[in-house]
Amino acid sequence: MISVRPKKNLGQHFLKDEGIAQRIAATLDGFSHLPVLEVGAGTGMLTRFLVGPERDVTVVDIDAESITYLEQNFPMLDGKILRDDFLQMDLSQLYSSPFCVIGNYPYHISSQIIFKVLEYKELVICCSGMLQKEVAERLAAPPGSKTYGILSVLAQAWYDIDYLFTVNEQAFIPPPKVKSGVVRLVRNNRKEMNCDETLFKRVVKTCFNQRRKMLRNSIKSLLPKEHSLPDEPLLDKRPEQLSVEQFEHLTNLLSAL
């Protein structure tokens, strides 16, 4: 049997606390009928609480050492252990119907993982797992919060998000320098945006890139110089004050201009 060395360049911090792994696996209890894709399986600490006769589990990891370890220790996943870069995968080649994503996500790409999930929002019904605490809090932050930002709005447009619990540094090998947070994203009932989705993303990013400015000033760059903004009370707010629905309204306002 080989061992797996945590690799700094891959952002690997292996969870060693079985109780926490079991709690993370339990976040999918309401979705036991759906296939599961585990991202960054590492040494299989979470995997062992996911596999079972009633659940279709696939794991993906970019690390060759981890893949060899998983193949040796999880023979029941024969053909379901993939060495690949999750961020580069075409998930529609793996799944044509709804599935769940779970993992102890590498901190340095955790936001990118969420954006990847959003690309497949029609297929990913639930996404849960552990992120850097700061990113987890940002995901679940409500309007008006200091941590509410681009990731919050774009994710909350399509998912109901709950921050579940915090995990201390000592639960990992090696211990990270920051705390971790476990979140769960569950697909909401939204079928489509009430505005142009591409423009919506551009508006959200433009506003938060100048988050200290009132919207009236930050969105000027999205309009030709000859267009003046209407007398709209919403434009006197700052981006962190707006809900998803208000960003939709703002997008339609700009689209009309």
Residue pairs with C-beta under 8 A, 6 or more apart in sequence:
1 69
1 72
1 73
2 65
2 68
2 69
2 72
3 69
4 14
4 42
4 43
4 63
4 65
4 66
4 69
5 65
6 12
6 13
6 14
6 173
6 174
7 63
10 62
10 63
10 106
11 106
11 107
11 108
11 109
12 42
12 63
12 106
13 104
13 107
13 172
13 173
13 174
13 175
13 176
14 42
14 43
14 45
14 172
14 173
15 21
15 42
15 45
15 46
15 104
15 130
15 171
15 172
16 45
16 171
16 172
16 173
17 167
17 171
18 45
20 167
20 171
21 45
21 46
21 48
21 49
22 49
23 164
23 165
23 182
24 46
24 49
24 102
24 104
24 128
24 129
24 130
24 182
25 46
25 49
25 50
25 102
26 49
27 102
27 126
27 128
27 129
27 164
27 182
27 184
28 36
28 50
28 100
28 102
28 126
28 128
30 126
31 100
31 125
31 126
32 54
32 55
34 98
34 99
34 100
34 125
34 126
35 55
35 56
35 57
35 58
35 95
35 99
35 100
36 50
36 55
36 56
36 57
36 58
36 99
36 100
36 101
36 102
37 58
37 59
37 60
37 91
37 94
37 95
37 99
37 100
37 101
37 102
38 46
38 47
38 50
38 57
38 58
38 59
38 60
38 101
38 102
38 103
39 60
39 86
39 101
39 102
39 103
39 105
39 113
39 129
40 60
40 61
40 62
40 86
40 103
40 104
40 105
40 106
41 47
41 59
41 60
41 61
41 66
41 70
41 81
41 103
42 61
42 63
42 66
42 104
43 66
43 69
44 59
44 69
44 70
44 73
44 74
45 104
46 102
46 103
46 104
47 57
47 59
47 70
47 74
47 77
48 74
50 57
50 102
51 57
51 74
51 76
51 77
57 77
57 80
58 77
58 80
58 81
58 82
58 94
59 70
59 74
59 77
59 80
59 81
59 82
60 82
60 83
60 84
60 86
60 89
61 67
61 70
61 81
61 82
61 83
62 83
62 84
62 85
62 86
63 83
64 83
67 81
67 83
70 77
70 81
71 81
74 81
86 113
86 116
87 109
87 112
87 113
87 116
91 120
91 123
91 124
92 120
92 123
95 123
97 123
98 123
98 124
98 125
99 123
99 124
99 125
100 124
100 125
100 126
100 127
100 128
101 117
101 124
101 126
101 127
101 128
101 129
102 127
102 128
102 129
103 113
103 129
103 130
104 129
104 130
105 113
105 129
105 130
105 131
107 131
107 132
107 135
107 176
107 178
110 131
110 132
110 135
111 135
111 151
114 127
114 135
114 139
114 151
114 155
114 185
115 151
115 154
117 124
117 127
117 185
118 154
118 155
118 158
121 158
121 159
121 187
124 187
125 186
125 187
126 184
126 185
126 186
126 187
127 159
127 184
127 185
128 164
128 182
128 183
128 184
128 185
129 182
129 183
130 136
130 167
130 180
130 181
130 182
131 139
131 180
131 181
131 182
131 183
132 176
132 178
132 180
132 181
133 166
133 178
133 179
133 180
133 181
134 147
134 178
135 151
135 181
136 163
136 180
136 181
136 182
136 183
137 147
137 163
137 181
138 147
138 148
138 149
138 151
138 152
139 151
139 152
139 155
139 161
139 163
139 183
139 185
140 152
140 161
140 162
140 163
140 183
141 147
141 148
141 149
141 152
142 148
143 240
143 241
143 242
143 243
144 240
144 241
145 152
145 240
146 240
148 240
149 208
149 211
149 239
149 240
150 204
150 205
150 208
153 204
153 208
153 242
153 244
153 247
154 201
154 204
155 161
155 185
156 244
157 190
157 193
157 200
157 244
158 187
158 188
158 190
159 185
159 186
159 187
159 188
160 185
160 186
160 187
160 188
161 183
161 184
161 185
161 186
162 183
162 184
162 186
163 181
163 182
163 183
164 181
164 182
164 183
164 184
165 181
165 182
166 179
166 180
166 181
166 182
167 179
167 180
167 181
167 182
168 179
169 175
169 176
169 177
169 178
169 179
171 180
172 180
193 200
193 248
193 251
194 245
194 248
194 252
195 248
195 249
195 251
195 252
195 255
196 251
196 255
199 251
199 254
199 255
200 247
200 248
200 251
202 222
203 219
203 222
203 247
203 250
203 251
203 254
204 239
204 247
206 218
206 219
206 221
206 222
207 215
207 218
207 219
207 239
207 242
207 247
207 250
208 239
208 240
209 218
210 217
210 218
211 238
211 239
211 240
212 238
213 238
214 235
214 236
214 237
214 238
215 234
215 235
215 236
215 237
215 238
215 239
215 242
215 250
216 229
216 235
216 236
218 239
219 229
219 235
219 250
219 254
220 229
222 254
223 229
223 254
223 257
227 257
229 235
229 257
230 253
232 253
234 242
234 246
234 249
234 250
234 253
235 250
242 250
